[in-house]
């Protein structure tokens, strides 16, 4: 095979002219000839047994050239792309055959390639690490959330209904003294102040005692979902059966022993603070990383082919569908439940996908500029890490994940480390 020429058609589009030698094309021709003639019926011969010369005389060699071209061009094009040291990013290829006969094949292919990327100033970026302070209030808020999860519900009999209480009651609604559909329930349970009912309903229940019967007067909102009730005044007949409240456990050593591995409140508080400080520190580091990423993206100069962004969108949709599937939900069902469409989902992912493509291109350019290489030891360590993560044999992981692709990912990670190590990161005051 021979790469005759490689020329620029337009931005990110290259035209390769490729020659396939006679022997290579003859091998492809013979392969498709054998496939097709096995199906042909020639008078006087069994299927697939007619002489080659006779079939070529009957149908002409040209009848088999198109399939022979389709057989040979993918490998020839891949070879030529490597020979030209190009990386193509789109399967939409424009092919044109200029010569095909016994002496071989000459064809051209116009492909979309990765863009040229310029990036400068990626060393010495400045970023401030956000404060990771944890206050006493933060500690108590976290502890109170645990107490709330361990709260017990008790019946209240010595006072009237208050905001935050749980009411069990019957109700029936009337508009113009006429009951309406969906306006009646018995032994309904409602947390007062939750805002589940229309405005004014829960407020008017406050102050009443268990066993009371009373009216609640409300006006349905103009945007209410039931057309026949929009803006209508209504009266709800209420019978309050029971009042309950959630009683939080005391924060004492006994409680701490029940819900943790610690013996005292002070030990538990110290551990909660340590955990919150760790999370705050991780969040601060993530914020630094996002800041540096934003700056890096701003430094990248490239005319990115639309195909690269579209490919990234499709990758993100597949990842999203996989996450849904792990939760027992199909993408089609998710779109149905949310009233969305696949096109709207694609559009929602466009900006994020463009940022991901741009960042990857910039980091790959840093890899080239800095001569970053991944050692065999690093690659083997990553394979071992993935094998442990997915609980698979190392060799199975190596067969599933191409080494070149993984090397590229590791090189990009090393580029990120280089940017961060050379950044000026200050702490908040």
Secondary structure, 3 states (H helix, E strand, C coil): CEEEEEEEEECCEEEEEEEECHHHHHHHHHHHHHHHHCCCCCCCCCCCCCCHHHHHHHHCCHHHHHHHHHHHHHHHHHHHHHHCCCCECCCCCEEEEEEEECCEEEEEEEEEECCCCEECCCCCCEEEECCCCCCHHHHHHHHHHHHHHCCEEEEECCCCCCCCCEEEEEEEEEECCEEEEEEEEEEEEEECCCCCCCCCHHHHHCCCCCCCEEEEEEECCCCCCCHHHCCCEEEEEEEEEEEEEEECCCCCHHHHHHHCCCCCHHHHHHHHHHHHHHHHHHHHHHHHHHHHHHHHHHHEECCCCHHHHHHHHHHHHHHHHHHHHHCCCCHHHHHHHHCCCHHHHHHHCHHHHHHHHHHHHHHHHHHHHHCCCCCHHHHHHHHHHHHHHHCCCHHHHHHHCCHHHHHHHHHHHHHHHHHHHCCEEEECC
